[in-house]
Amino acid sequence: MGDVEDGLPRSSSTSPFRPSGTFPLRGKGVQRLLWFVGLYCASVAALGVVAFVIRLALRS
């Protein structure tokens, strides 16, 4: 992943995350990747909610 010095991850300029909370997007590729990651997380969360509702319905 990344080099760790003195037990703390060093903040390099190549990291897409900045401590200020801004996201310096380097192009359409990164933006598309972040979009697909967000879509994947949302679909997994939705499937988890559906499974939870079905489990509750079957329990009663």
N, C-alpha and C positions, 0 to 999 in steps of 0.2 A: 504494500500500500504506500506508505510514506516513511521517510527516515525519522526516527525518534531520538532526540538528543536530550539528556538529563531528565528523562521521563516525561517530557512535554513535547507534543507535536509542534514542530516549527512551522511558523506561518510563512509560506512561500508565495510568491506572486503568481505562481501557476495554479494555485488553488482557486476553484470557481466561487468559493465562499469567502466573504470578507467579514471581519468582526462587526462592521457597522450595519450588516444585514442587507447590503446591496448585492445584486447578482449581476456581475459584469458578463453578459452573454457575448460569446465570441463569434456568433454567427447563427445561421439558420439551423445548422446541424445540432448545436447544443440546445437551441430552443425546442426543436422537434423532439430531441431525446428527453428533455425535461417534461414536455407535454405527454409523451408516451408513458413516462414513469408516473406522472400524476394520474393519468387515465387508468393505469394498472392498479395503483393504490386505491382509487375510487371504486373500481370494479371488485377488487378483493374485499373491500369494506362492505359493499352492497351485498355480495354473496354471503358474507358473515352475518349480516343483519337478516337476510332471508333464511339462512340455516337456523338462526336463533329463534325466529318467529315460528318456523315449522316445528322445531323442537318443543317450543312452548305449547303449540297447538296439539301436538301428539301427546304431551304429558297430561293435559287436562281431559 
